């Protein structure tokens, strides 16, 4: 039994050596959640492909990526999201090793603040671009840009709402099994958002500004 509970059976926060019941319950849940994330990544792959095509041939005589993008705010956004991925990792460690509700909620709250900062800068950039006449209706390139980056932003907003819900649930229900499995899925989802943003920062902003 110990050998089975200690071996890795799913990608995520394995808790077999401290809470075998939660680890057992998480196995099928996390497998299904990974399937959901893979379908979500297919959506982003299509948006990346659409952006790649439109950024080359869909400017309609308007601004091009190199004339439009600056790296300052996207770089700050990247640092905020990377930091939030680190803090949610600390929350996962607090869940796995310490079973400390106060520490867990603290790191979830820090993650929320960093994610909110990311969204603030993204909305600021969108408003600034639109006020200068570079909205999504200007060209196919800008439509693809707003769709790709905006879709990621919607996912981050969903993650922020999820963070609030989980902080409330930790305080109300404690670290019971269902709360733990939801936190495990939230951590995986948040790390996925980080990976997608690295792709956006690289292919949209770095390559675009070159």
C-alpha positions in Angstrom: 0.0 0.0 0.0 2.8 2.5 0.9 4.6 1.7 -2.3 1.5 2.3 -4.4 0.7 5.6 -2.6 4.2 6.9 -3.0 4.6 6.4 -6.7 3.7 9.1 -9.2 0.4 8.2 -10.8 -0.7 11.6 -12.2 1.0 14.9 -13.3 0.3 17.4 -10.5 0.6 17.7 -6.8 1.0 14.1 -5.6 -0.1 13.8 -2.0 0.0 10.1 -1.5 2.5 10.0 1.3 0.5 12.5 3.4 -3.1 12.1 2.3 -3.6 8.9 0.3 -7.4 9.4 0.1 -7.1 12.8 -1.6 -4.4 11.5 -3.9 -6.6 8.6 -4.9 -9.5 10.8 -5.6 -7.4 13.3 -7.6 -6.1 10.6 -10.0 -9.2 10.5 -12.2 -10.1 14.2 -11.7 -6.6 15.4 -12.7 -6.6 13.1 -15.7 -9.9 14.6 -16.9 -8.7 18.1 -16.2 -5.5 17.5 -18.3 -7.8 16.5 -21.2 -9.7 19.7 -20.7 -6.4 21.7 -20.7 -5.3 19.9 -23.9 -8.5 21.0 -25.6 -7.9 24.5 -24.4 -4.4 24.5 -25.8 -5.8 23.4 -29.2 -7.9 26.6 -29.1 -4.8 28.6 -28.4 -2.8 26.8 -31.1 -5.5 27.8 -33.6 -5.4 31.4 -32.4 -1.6 31.4 -32.7 -1.9 30.1 -36.3 -4.5 32.7 -37.2 -2.3 35.5 -35.7 0.8 34.3 -37.6 -1.1 34.5 -40.9 -2.8 37.8 -40.2 0.4 39.5 -38.9 2.1 38.9 -42.2 -0.7 39.5 -44.7 -3.6 41.1 -42.9 -2.4 44.6 -41.9 -4.6 46.3 -44.6 -2.2 49.2 -44.9 -2.4 49.9 -41.2 0.2 49.5 -38.4 2.5 46.5 -38.5 3.8 44.6 -35.4 7.2 46.3 -35.6 5.6 49.8 -35.7 3.1 49.1 -33.0 4.6 46.9 -30.2 6.8 48.1 -27.4 8.3 45.6 -24.9 8.1 47.6 -21.7 4.6 46.7 -20.5 4.6 43.1 -22.0 7.9 42.5 -20.2 6.5 43.7 -16.9 3.4 41.5 -17.5 5.7 38.6 -18.1 7.5 39.1 -14.8 4.2 39.5 -12.9 2.9 36.2 -14.4 6.1 34.4 -13.8 6.1 35.6 -10.2 2.5 34.5 -9.8 3.4 31.1 -11.1 6.1 30.9 -8.4 3.7 32.0 -5.6 1.0 29.6 -6.6 3.7 26.9 -6.4 4.4 28.1 -2.8 0.7 27.8 -2.1 0.9 24.2 -3.5 3.8 23.4 -1.2 1.9 24.9 1.8 -1.0 22.6 0.9 1.2 19.5 0.4 3.6 19.7 3.2 2.4 22.1 5.9 -1.4 21.8 5.7 -1.3 25.4 6.9 -4.5 27.3 5.9 -3.1 30.7 6.8 0.1 30.2 4.7 -1.9 28.7 1.9 -4.4 31.6 1.7 -1.5 34.1 2.0 0.2 32.8 -1.1 -3.1 32.5 -3.0 -3.7 36.1 -2.2 -0.3 37.2 -3.4 -1.0 35.2 -6.6 -4.3 37.1 -7.0 -2.5 40.5 -6.6 0.1 39.6 -9.2 -2.5 38.3 -11.6 -4.6 41.5 -11.1 -1.5 43.6 -11.9 -1.1 41.6 -15.1 -4.7 42.2 -16.1 -4.5 45.9 -15.3 -1.5 46.4 -17.6 -3.1 44.4 -20.4 -6.3 46.4 -20.2 -4.3 49.6 -20.1 -2.5 48.6 -23.3 -5.7 47.6 -25.0 -7.4 51.0 -24.1 -4.3 52.9 -25.2 -4.1 51.1 -28.6 -7.9 51.6 -29.2 -7.7 55.3 -28.3 -5.0 55.7 -31.0 -7.2 54.1 -33.7 -5.5 50.7 -33.5 -8.6 48.7 -32.4 -9.5 45.2 -33.5 -11.7 46.6 -36.4 -8.6 48.3 -38.0 -7.2 45.2 -39.7 -7.1 41.4 -39.7 -3.8 41.6 -37.9 -5.2 43.6 -35.0 -8.3 41.5 -34.9 -6.1 38.4 -34.5 -4.0 40.2 -31.9 -6.9 41.3 -29.7 -8.5 37.8 -30.0 -5.3 35.9 -29.0 -4.2 38.2 -26.2 -7.7 38.9 -25.1 -8.6 35.2 -24.9 -5.6 34.7 -22.6 -6.7 37.6 -20.5 -10.2 36.1 -20.2 -8.5 32.9 -18.9 -6.5 34.9 -16.4 -9.7 36.6 -15.2 -11.3 33.2 -14.8 -8.3 32.1 -12.7 -8.6 35.2 -10.5 -12.2 34.4 -9.8 -11.2 30.8 -9.1 -8.6 32.1 -6.6 -11.2 34.1 -4.7 -13.6 31.1 -4.6 -10.8 28.8 -3.3 -9.7 31.3 -0.6 -13.3 31.5 0.6 -13.6 27.7 0.5 -10.4 27.2 2.5 -11.7 29.4 5.2 -15.2 28.0 5.2 -14.6 24.3 4.7 -10.9 23.9 5.7 -8.6 21.5 3.8 -11.1 18.8 3.2 -10.6 16.4 0.2 -12.7 18.3 -2.3 -11.1 21.6 -1.5 -7.6 20.1 -2.0 -8.4 18.6 -5.4 -9.8 21.9 -6.6 -6.6 23.6 -5.4 -4.6 21.0 -7.3 -6.5 21.7 -10.5 -6.2 25.5 -10.0 -2.4 25.3 -9.7 -2.2 23.3 -12.9 -4.5 25.7 -14.7 -2.5 28.7 -13.6 0.8 27.2 -14.7 -0.8 26.5 -18.1 -1.6 30.2 -18.4 2.0 31.0 -17.7 3.2 28.7 -20.5 0.7 30.2 -23.0 1.8 33.7 -22.1 5.4 32.9 -22.7 4.4 31.8 -26.2 2.5 35.1 -26.7 5.4 37.2 -25.4 7.8 35.4 -27.6 5.9 35.1 -30.9 3.7 38.3 -30.6 5.9 40.8 -28.8 9.5 39.8 -29.2 9.2 38.7 -32.9 6.8 41.5 -33.6 9.1 44.2 -32.3 12.2 42.8 -34.0 
